[in-house]
């Protein structure tokens, strides 16, 4: 392969990788938007984690295993 062919291959691979990353980013943004809209997760409470980071502060999410043990 010549240097020009390698440069063309590099440009093609860069474009493909950039496209894949853009698709992944937008799909993640859509996932976050839909899950918050459905009420599955509340991402607003995670923003207070930065301000309230003491050792004795309350937990954001309950441990699922602990909550299942309490039900039984």
DORORO-807176 format. One record per atom (N, C-alpha, C): residue number from 0; residue in one letter; chain; atom name; x, y, z. Coordinates in steps of 0.2 Angstrom, whole numbers. Layout:
BEGIN
+-----+------+-------+------+-------+-------+-------+
!  nr ! rest ! kette ! atom !     X !     Y !     Z !
+-----+------+-------+------+-------+-------+-------+
! NUM !    a !     A !   CA !     X !     Y !     Z !
...
+-----+------+-------+------+-------+-------+-------+
***
This chain:
BEGIN
+-----+------+-------+------+-------+-------+-------+
!  nr ! rest ! kette ! atom !     X !     Y !     Z !
+-----+------+-------+------+-------+-------+-------+
!   0 !    x !     A !    N !     4 !    -6 !     0 !
!   0 !    x !     A !   CA !     0 !     0 !     0 !
!   0 !    x !     A !    C !     4 !     6 !     0 !
!   1 !    x !     A !    N !     2 !    11 !    -4 !
!   1 !    x !     A !   CA !     6 !    17 !    -4 !
!   1 !    x !     A !    C !     4 !    22 !     2 !
!   2 !    x !     A !    N !     7 !    27 !     3 !
!   2 !    x !     A !   CA !     6 !    32 !     8 !
!   2 !    x !     A !    C !    -1 !    35 !     7 !
!   3 !    x !     A !    N !    -3 !    37 !     1 !
!   3 !    x !     A !   CA !    -9 !    40 !    -1 !
!   3 !    x !     A !    C !   -15 !    35 !     1 !
!   4 !    x !     A !    N !   -14 !    29 !     0 !
!   4 !    x !     A !   CA !   -20 !    24 !     1 !
!   4 !    x !     A !    C !   -20 !    23 !     9 !
!   5 !    x !     A !    N !   -15 !    23 !    12 !
!   5 !    x !     A !   CA !   -15 !    23 !    20 !
!   5 !    x !     A !    C !   -18 !    29 !    23 !
!   6 !    x !     A !    N !   -17 !    35 !    20 !
!   6 !    x !     A !   CA !   -20 !    41 !    22 !
!   6 !    x !     A !    C !   -28 !    41 !    21 !
!   7 !    x !     A !    N !   -30 !    38 !    15 !
!   7 !    x !     A !   CA !   -37 !    38 !    13 !
!   7 !    x !     A !    C !   -40 !    33 !    18 !
!   8 !    x !     A !    N !   -37 !    27 !    20 !
!   8 !    x !     A !   CA !   -40 !    23 !    24 !
!   8 !    x !     A !    C !   -40 !    26 !    31 !
!   9 !    x !     A !    N !   -36 !    30 !    33 !
!   9 !    x !     A !   CA !   -36 !    33 !    40 !
!   9 !    x !     A !    C !   -42 !    38 !    40 !
!  10 !    x !     A !    N !   -43 !    41 !    35 !
!  10 !    x !     A !   CA !   -48 !    46 !    35 !
!  10 !    x !     A !    C !   -55 !    43 !    35 !
!  11 !    x !     A !    N !   -56 !    37 !    31 !
!  11 !    x !     A !   CA !   -62 !    33 !    31 !
!  11 !    x !     A !    C !   -63 !    30 !    38 !
!  12 !    x !     A !    N !   -58 !    27 !    41 !
!  12 !    x !     A !   CA !   -59 !    25 !    48 !
!  12 !    x !     A !    C !   -60 !    30 !    53 !
!  13 !    x !     A !    N !   -57 !    36 !    53 !
!  13 !    x !     A !   CA !   -59 !    41 !    57 !
!  13 !    x !     A !    C !   -66 !    43 !    56 !
!  14 !    x !     A !    N !   -69 !    44 !    50 !
!  14 !    x !     A !   CA !   -76 !    46 !    49 !
!  14 !    x !     A !    C !   -80 !    41 !    52 !
!  15 !    x !     A !    N !   -79 !    34 !    51 !
!  15 !    x !     A !   CA !   -83 !    29 !    53 !
!  15 !    x !     A !    C !   -83 !    29 !    61 !
!  16 !    x !     A !    N !   -78 !    30 !    64 !
!  16 !    x !     A !   CA !   -78 !    30 !    71 !
!  16 !    x !     A !    C !   -81 !    36 !    74 !
!  17 !    x !     A !    N !   -80 !    41 !    71 !
!  17 !    x !     A !   CA !   -84 !    47 !    73 !
!  17 !    x !     A !    C !   -91 !    46 !    72 !
!  18 !    x !     A !    N !   -94 !    43 !    67 !
!  18 !    x !     A !   CA !  -101 !    42 !    66 !
!  18 !    x !     A !    C !  -103 !    37 !    71 !
!  19 !    x !     A !    N !  -100 !    32 !    73 !
!  19 !    x !     A !   CA !  -102 !    27 !    78 !
!  19 !    x !     A !    C !  -103 !    31 !    85 !
!  20 !    x !     A !    N !   -98 !    35 !    86 !
!  20 !    x !     A !   CA !   -98 !    38 !    93 !
!  20 !    x !     A !    C !  -104 !    43 !    93 !
!  21 !    x !     A !    N !  -105 !    46 !    88 !
!  21 !    x !     A !   CA !  -111 !    51 !    87 !
!  21 !    x !     A !    C !  -118 !    47 !    88 !
!  22 !    x !     A !    N !  -118 !    42 !    85 !
!  22 !    x !     A !   CA !  -124 !    37 !    86 !
!  22 !    x !     A !    C !  -125 !    35 !    93 !
!  23 !    x !     A !    N !  -119 !    33 !    96 !
!  23 !    x !     A !   CA !  -120 !    31 !   103 !
!  23 !    x !     A !    C !  -122 !    36 !   108 !
!  24 !    x !     A !    N !  -119 !    42 !   107 !
!  24 !    x !     A !   CA !  -120 !    48 !   111 !
!  24 !    x !     A !    C !  -128 !    50 !   110 !
!  25 !    x !     A !    N !  -130 !    50 !   104 !
!  25 !    x !     A !   CA !  -137 !    52 !   104 !
!  25 !    x !     A !    C !  -142 !    46 !   106 !
!  26 !    x !     A !    N !  -140 !    40 !   106 !
!  26 !    x !     A !   CA !  -144 !    35 !   108 !
!  26 !    x !     A !    C !  -145 !    35 !   116 !
!  27 !    x !     A !    N !  -139 !    37 !   119 !
!  27 !    x !     A !   CA !  -139 !    37 !   126 !
!  27 !    x !     A !    C !  -143 !    43 !   129 !
!  28 !    x !     A !    N !  -142 !    49 !   125 !
!  28 !    x !     A !   CA !  -146 !    55 !   127 !
!  28 !    x !     A !    C !  -154 !    53 !   126 !
!  29 !    x !     A !    N !  -156 !    49 !   121 !
!  29 !    x !     A !   CA !  -163 !    48 !   120 !
!  29 !    x !     A !    C !  -165 !    43 !   126 !
!  30 !    x !     A !    N !  -161 !    38 !   128 !
!  30 !    x !     A !   CA !  -162 !    33 !   133 !
!  30 !    x !     A !    C !  -163 !    37 !   140 !
!  31 !    x !     A !    N !  -159 !    42 !   141 !
!  31 !    x !     A !   CA !  -160 !    46 !   147 !
!  31 !    x !     A !    C !  -166 !    50 !   147 !
!  32 !    x !     A !    N !  -168 !    53 !   142 !
!  32 !    x !     A !   CA !  -174 !    57 !   141 !
!  32 !    x !     A !    C !  -180 !    53 !   142 !
!  33 !    x !     A !    N !  -180 !    47 !   139 !
!  33 !    x !     A !   CA !  -186 !    42 !   139 !
!  33 !    x !     A !    C !  -187 !    39 !   146 !
!  34 !    x !     A !    N !  -181 !    37 !   149 !
!  34 !    x !     A !   CA !  -182 !    34 !   156 !
!  34 !    x !     A !    C !  -184 !    39 !   161 !
!  35 !    x !     A !    N !  -182 !    46 !   160 !
!  35 !    x !     A !   CA !  -185 !    51 !   165 !
!  35 !    x !     A !    C !  -192 !    52 !   163 !
!  36 !    x !     A !    N !  -194 !    52 !   157 !
!  36 !    x !     A !   CA !  -201 !    54 !   155 !
!  36 !    x !     A !    C !  -206 !    49 !   158 !
!  37 !    x !     A !    N !  -203 !    42 !   157 !
!  37 !    x !     A !   CA !  -208 !    37 !   160 !
!  37 !    x !     A !    C !  -208 !    36 !   167 !
!  38 !    x !     A !    N !  -203 !    40 !   171 !
!  38 !    x !     A !   CA !  -203 !    39 !   178 !
!  38 !    x !     A !    C !  -199 !    34 !   180 !
!  39 !    x !     A !    N !  -195 !    30 !   176 !
!  39 !    x !     A !   CA !  -191 !    25 !   179 !
!  39 !    x !     A !    C !  -186 !    27 !   183 !
!  40 !    x !     A !    N !  -183 !    32 !   181 !
!  40 !    x !     A !   CA !  -177 !    35 !   185 !
!  40 !    x !     A !    C !  -178 !    43 !   186 !
!  41 !    x !     A !    N !  -176 !    45 !   191 !
!  41 !    x !     A !   CA !  -176 !    52 !   192 !
!  41 !    x !     A !    C !  -169 !    55 !   193 !
!  42 !    x !     A !    N !  -166 !    58 !   188 !
!  42 !    x !     A !   CA !  -159 !    60 !   187 !
!  42 !    x !     A !    C !  -158 !    66 !   191 !
!  43 !    x !     A !    N !  -163 !    70 !   193 !
!  43 !    x !     A !   CA !  -162 !    76 !   196 !
!  43 !    x !     A !    C !  -160 !    75 !   203 !
!  44 !    x !     A !    N !  -162 !    69 !   206 !
!  44 !    x !     A !   CA !  -159 !    68 !   213 !
!  44 !    x !     A !    C !  -152 !    66 !   213 !
!  45 !    x !     A !    N !  -149 !    64 !   208 !
!  45 !    x !     A !   CA !  -142 !    63 !   207 !
!  45 !    x !     A !    C !  -138 !    69 !   207 !
!  46 !    x !     A !    N !  -141 !    75 !   205 !
!  46 !    x !     A !   CA !  -137 !    81 !   205 !
!  46 !    x !     A !    C !  -136 !    84 !   212 !
!  47 !    x !     A !    N !  -140 !    82 !   217 !
!  47 !    x !     A !   CA !  -139 !    84 !   224 !
!  47 !    x !     A !    C !  -133 !    80 !   227 !
!  48 !    x !     A !    N !  -131 !    75 !   224 !
!  48 !    x !     A !   CA !  -126 !    71 !   227 !
!  48 !    x !     A !    C !  -119 !    74 !   227 !
!  49 !    x !     A !    N !  -118 !    79 !   223 !
!  49 !    x !     A !   CA !  -112 !    83 !   223 !
!  49 !    x !     A !    C !  -112 !    88 !   229 !
!  50 !    x !     A !    N !  -118 !    90 !   231 !
!  50 !    x !     A !   CA !  -118 !    95 !   236 !
!  50 !    x !     A !    C !  -119 !    91 !   243 !
!  51 !    x !     A !    N !  -122 !    86 !   243 !
!  51 !    x !     A !   CA !  -123 !    82 !   250 !
!  51 !    x !     A !    C !  -119 !    75 !   249 !
!  52 !    x !     A !    N !  -113 !    76 !   251 !
!  52 !    x !     A !   CA !  -108 !    70 !   251 !
!  52 !    x !     A !    C !  -105 !    68 !   257 !
!  53 !    x !     A !    N !  -109 !    69 !   263 !
!  53 !    x !     A !   CA !  -107 !    68 !   269 !
!  53 !    x !     A !    C !  -107 !    60 !   270 !
!  54 !    x !     A !    N !  -104 !    57 !   275 !
!  54 !    x !     A !   CA !  -104 !    50 !   277 !
!  54 !    x !     A !    C !  -111 !    48 !   280 !
!  55 !    x !     A !    N !  -114 !    53 !   283 !
!  55 !    x !     A !   CA !  -120 !    51 !   287 !
!  55 !    x !     A !    C !  -126 !    54 !   283 !
!  56 !    x !     A !    N !  -126 !    56 !   277 !
!  56 !    x !     A !   CA !  -131 !    58 !   272 !
!  56 !    x !     A !    C !  -135 !    52 !   270 !
!  57 !    x !     A !    N !  -142 !    53 !   269 !
!  57 !    x !     A !   CA !  -146 !    47 !   267 !
!  57 !    x !     A !    C !  -144 !    44 !   260 !
!  58 !    x !     A !    N !  -146 !    38 !   259 !
!  58 !    x !     A !   CA !  -144 !    35 !   252 !
!  58 !    x !     A !    C !  -149 !    37 !   247 !
!  59 !    x !     A !    N !  -147 !    37 !   241 !
!  59 !    x !     A !   CA !  -151 !    39 !   235 !
!  59 !    x !     A !    C !  -156 !    34 !   233 !
!  60 !    x !     A !    N !  -153 !    28 !   233 !
!  60 !    x !     A !   CA !  -157 !    22 !   231 !
!  60 !    x !     A !    C !  -156 !    17 !   236 !
!  61 !    x !     A !    N !  -161 !    13 !   237 !
!  61 !    x !     A !   CA !  -161 !     7 !   242 !
!  61 !    x !     A !    C !  -158 !     2 !   238 !
!  62 !    x !     A !    N !  -155 !    -2 !   242 !
!  62 !    x !     A !   CA !  -152 !    -9 !   239 !
!  62 !    x !     A !    C !  -157 !   -13 !   238 !
!  63 !    x !     A !    N !  -158 !   -16 !   232 !
!  63 !    x !     A !   CA !  -163 !   -20 !   230 !
!  63 !    x !     A !    C !  -163 !   -27 !   234 !
!  64 !    x !     A !    N !  -158 !   -29 !   235 !
!  64 !    x !     A !   CA !  -157 !   -36 !   239 !
!  64 !    x !     A !    C !  -160 !   -35 !   246 !
!  65 !    x !     A !    N !  -158 !   -29 !   249 !
!  65 !    x !     A !   CA !  -161 !   -28 !   256 !
!  65 !    x !     A !    C !  -168 !   -26 !   256 !
!  66 !    x !     A !    N !  -171 !   -23 !   251 !
!  66 !    x !     A !   CA !  -178 !   -22 !   250 !
!  66 !    x !     A !    C !  -182 !   -29 !   249 !
!  67 !    x !     A !    N !  -179 !   -33 !   245 !
!  67 !    x !     A !   CA !  -182 !   -40 !   244 !
!  67 !    x !     A !    C !  -182 !   -44 !   251 !
!  68 !    x !     A !    N !  -177 !   -43 !   255 !
!  68 !    x !     A !   CA !  -177 !   -47 !   261 !
!  68 !    x !     A !    C !  -182 !   -44 !   266 !
!  69 !    x !     A !    N !  -183 !   -38 !   266 !
!  69 !    x !     A !   CA !  -188 !   -35 !   270 !
!  69 !    x !     A !    C !  -195 !   -37 !   268 !
!  70 !    x !     A !    N !  -196 !   -38 !   262 !
!  70 !    x !     A !   CA !  -203 !   -40 !   260 !
!  70 !    x !     A !    C !  -205 !   -47 !   262 !
!  71 !    x !     A !    N !  -200 !   -52 !   262 !
!  71 !    x !     A !   CA !  -201 !   -59 !   264 !
!  71 !    x !     A !    C !  -201 !   -60 !   271 !
+-----+------+-------+------+-------+-------+-------+
***
